């Protein structure tokens, strides 16, 4: 099979013709060429028609323009390569060389923005390539020159100085920004950044306000539920205290004779006088004691929770082992007890409501066996369990 390209043995570049190989040799000083059956790629952009000779070049074109569709026309452009230099082409080349020689004194390097040229050279671009980029990009800006270099990096003459006739009017290079203009530009960019930051802060503040409103609604709802439960407990307590036997017991009267007639009017008056202003049942006293303990130490939730759990352990041990004296006896000077319960205002008071008593001349709290009231202890356990599990206990 005849070769369809020339491959440079030094760098691996594929060339379509002898002319391209000669240009490549002049630019790179490579001289090792051989025929190859590997065709030179011809990927044509569907959007703008730009031909690309390699996958790298097409990827670069996509990154720069956003065009992603290419048509592979390699087979259409592929044809056997001729190793002879066309005579007409050689003659024309000689004529061009003679003409350029005769007019060399009339061709000059165009003037470019020296400041931009220095910046490009500082970035590592050769002088010829930088000059060519600035000339063909109209000395517009550093970015425009770099974009031109990226677009034409595969041009064979990219590292040759551009030449223009001496009498050609070259557009004056656009001046770089003056210090005042640069300062104004920096101020403008800072102002834009400041406005963007303010907008972001306002957005975050709106989000935080929404979150505060949501949390507030949840707290109000929890407070409403707690108040409703409190009202239900008060009604239950009132009904209980309103019973005939309970009223007479609290008034210190003897049990009522069922056969005796009782006027109805005083009943209303008694109800008014028996409305609970303060906790009157032992359960209410226990709840109020626990609520007071939490309020007194509201800044240390972990310490309060540990106190509740310790009290629940003491009560549970007595309920499960009422005959064991060691569970009904607590040494007040015990460091663990002092740290968990004794040092907290309300801890010892709660144990006293459960039946524990201080022994005179002793450092113990003691619950006598005949004073163990399982019903009271069960109620105390229920109140402690509620205080531990309810996150709003003592808060609302």
PyMOL commands that set and color helices and strands:
alter all, ss='L'
color gray80, all
select helices_A, chain A and resi 18-28+55-65+74-77+87-102+104-106+114-122+127-136+142-151+179-241+244-250+265-273+282-296+301-320+325-327+335-342+347-353+369-371+374-389
alter helices_A, ss='H'
color red, helices_A
select strands_A, chain A and resi 5-8+14-15+33-36+43-45+51-52+70-72+107-108+164-165+329-331+357-358+364-366
alter strands_A, ss='S'
color yellow, strands_A
deselect
rebuild
show_as cartoon
